[in-house]
């Protein structure tokens, strides 16, 4: 059975609070997932270095997304103490959701496409403005009286396979 830990500060953590995900047809356990209670989440947020991404330029973050997209689809990644290939991920996803493997694969390809084309997506959302605006950050933009928003921070774990893909391509773990 696959053990899926919580990621705490970029490191796998097996919680004492877990639940089993079962095969949709047989009811047999497929994976045991660690859960984070509100107290654990609060402590981790209080200890986070919210400025960790400040050392990265927007170009580097976009390159990390592109690399993570390819790693997600091609590499065998650590999930807890076990390796999981992309095909294993598809089999587990299908077994626990009841969705055919072809649809699971199609959805995973959508995740890949979003990460791979993050630059195009951001260009569309920002109407193609110069990404160095995001590198300067909100405080400097306010000082310049320029319109804009806070630095973009990526934290959307679409599945348990995504965080290890980012880690494998050099994305910094949360401290």
VENQUIHU-V706099 format. One record per residue. N is the residue number from 1. SS is DSSP state (h for helix, s for strand, l for the rest). BURIAL is 1 if it has 24 or more other ideal C-beta (glycine too) atoms within 12 Angstrom, else 0. D_FIRST is the distance of its C-alpha to the first C-alpha in Angstrom with 1 decimal. Layout:
n | ss | burial | d_first
N | SS | BURIAL | D_FIRST
N | SS | BURIAL | D_FIRST
This chain:
n | ss | burial | d_first
1 | l | 0 | 0.0
2 | s | 1 | 3.8
3 | s | 1 | 6.4
4 | s | 1 | 9.6
5 | l | 1 | 12.6
6 | s | 1 | 16.2
7 | s | 1 | 18.7
8 | s | 0 | 21.6
9 | l | 0 | 24.6
10 | l | 0 | 22.7
11 | s | 0 | 20.3
12 | s | 1 | 16.6
13 | s | 1 | 16.7
14 | l | 0 | 14.2
15 | l | 0 | 16.0
16 | l | 0 | 16.5
17 | l | 0 | 16.5
18 | s | 0 | 13.1
19 | s | 0 | 12.2
20 | s | 0 | 9.4
21 | s | 1 | 9.7
22 | s | 0 | 9.9
23 | l | 0 | 11.0
24 | l | 0 | 14.7
25 | l | 0 | 16.1
26 | l | 0 | 14.2
27 | l | 0 | 12.9
28 | l | 0 | 9.6
29 | s | 0 | 6.8
30 | s | 1 | 5.3
31 | s | 1 | 5.2
32 | s | 1 | 7.1
33 | s | 1 | 10.4
34 | s | 1 | 13.1
35 | l | 0 | 16.5
36 | l | 0 | 19.9
37 | l | 0 | 22.8
38 | h | 0 | 26.3
39 | h | 0 | 27.6
40 | h | 0 | 25.0
41 | h | 0 | 25.8
42 | h | 0 | 29.5
43 | h | 0 | 29.4
44 | h | 0 | 27.6
45 | h | 0 | 30.1
46 | h | 0 | 33.0
47 | h | 0 | 32.0
48 | l | 0 | 31.4
49 | l | 0 | 34.0
50 | l | 0 | 34.9
51 | l | 0 | 37.0
52 | h | 0 | 34.5
53 | h | 1 | 34.9
54 | h | 0 | 38.7
55 | h | 0 | 38.7
56 | l | 1 | 37.5
57 | l | 0 | 39.9
58 | h | 1 | 38.9
59 | h | 0 | 39.1
60 | h | 0 | 36.5
61 | h | 1 | 34.1
62 | h | 1 | 34.6
63 | h | 0 | 34.0
64 | h | 1 | 30.7
65 | h | 1 | 29.7
66 | h | 1 | 30.7
67 | h | 1 | 28.9
68 | h | 1 | 25.6
69 | h | 1 | 26.0
70 | h | 0 | 26.2
71 | h | 1 | 23.4
72 | h | 1 | 21.1
73 | h | 1 | 22.0
74 | h | 0 | 22.2
75 | l | 1 | 20.3
76 | l | 0 | 17.0
77 | s | 1 | 16.1
78 | s | 1 | 14.2
79 | s | 1 | 11.5
80 | l | 1 | 11.3
81 | l | 0 | 11.2
82 | s | 0 | 9.7
83 | s | 0 | 12.1
84 | s | 1 | 11.9
85 | l | 0 | 14.9
86 | h | 1 | 16.6
87 | h | 0 | 16.0
88 | h | 1 | 12.2
89 | h | 1 | 12.9
90 | h | 1 | 15.2
91 | h | 0 | 12.9
92 | h | 1 | 10.2
93 | h | 1 | 13.4
94 | h | 1 | 15.0
95 | h | 1 | 12.3
96 | h | 1 | 12.2
97 | h | 0 | 16.0
98 | l | 0 | 17.5
99 | l | 0 | 19.5
100 | l | 0 | 20.4
101 | h | 0 | 19.1
102 | h | 0 | 22.8
103 | h | 0 | 23.1
104 | h | 1 | 19.9
105 | h | 0 | 21.4
106 | h | 0 | 24.7
107 | h | 0 | 23.5
108 | h | 1 | 21.9
109 | h | 0 | 25.3
110 | h | 0 | 26.9
111 | h | 1 | 25.0
112 | h | 1 | 26.1
113 | h | 0 | 29.6
114 | h | 1 | 29.9
115 | h | 1 | 28.9
116 | h | 1 | 31.0
117 | l | 0 | 34.0
118 | h | 1 | 33.9
119 | h | 1 | 37.4
120 | h | 0 | 38.8
121 | h | 0 | 37.1
122 | h | 1 | 38.6
123 | h | 0 | 41.9
124 | h | 0 | 41.9
125 | h | 0 | 41.2
126 | l | 0 | 43.8
127 | l | 0 | 46.3
128 | l | 0 | 46.1
129 | l | 0 | 47.3
130 | l | 0 | 47.3
131 | l | 1 | 43.9
132 | h | 0 | 45.7
133 | h | 1 | 46.4
134 | h | 1 | 42.8
135 | h | 1 | 43.2
136 | h | 0 | 46.2
137 | h | 1 | 44.4
138 | h | 0 | 45.7
139 | h | 0 | 48.1
140 | h | 0 | 50.0
141 | h | 0 | 50.2
142 | h | 0 | 51.6
143 | h | 0 | 54.1
144 | l | 0 | 55.1
145 | l | 0 | 55.3
146 | l | 0 | 53.1
147 | l | 0 | 50.9
148 | l | 1 | 47.2
149 | l | 0 | 43.9
150 | l | 0 | 41.7
151 | l | 1 | 39.6
152 | l | 1 | 36.7
153 | l | 0 | 33.4
154 | l | 1 | 30.2
155 | l | 0 | 27.2
156 | l | 0 | 25.5
157 | l | 0 | 21.8
158 | l | 1 | 21.2
159 | l | 1 | 17.5
160 | h | 1 | 15.0
161 | h | 1 | 16.1
162 | h | 1 | 19.8
163 | h | 1 | 20.2
164 | h | 1 | 19.0
165 | h | 1 | 21.3
166 | h | 1 | 24.1
167 | h | 1 | 23.5
168 | h | 1 | 23.5
169 | l | 1 | 26.9
170 | l | 0 | 28.6
171 | l | 1 | 28.2
172 | l | 1 | 28.8
173 | l | 0 | 26.2
174 | l | 1 | 27.4
175 | l | 0 | 29.1
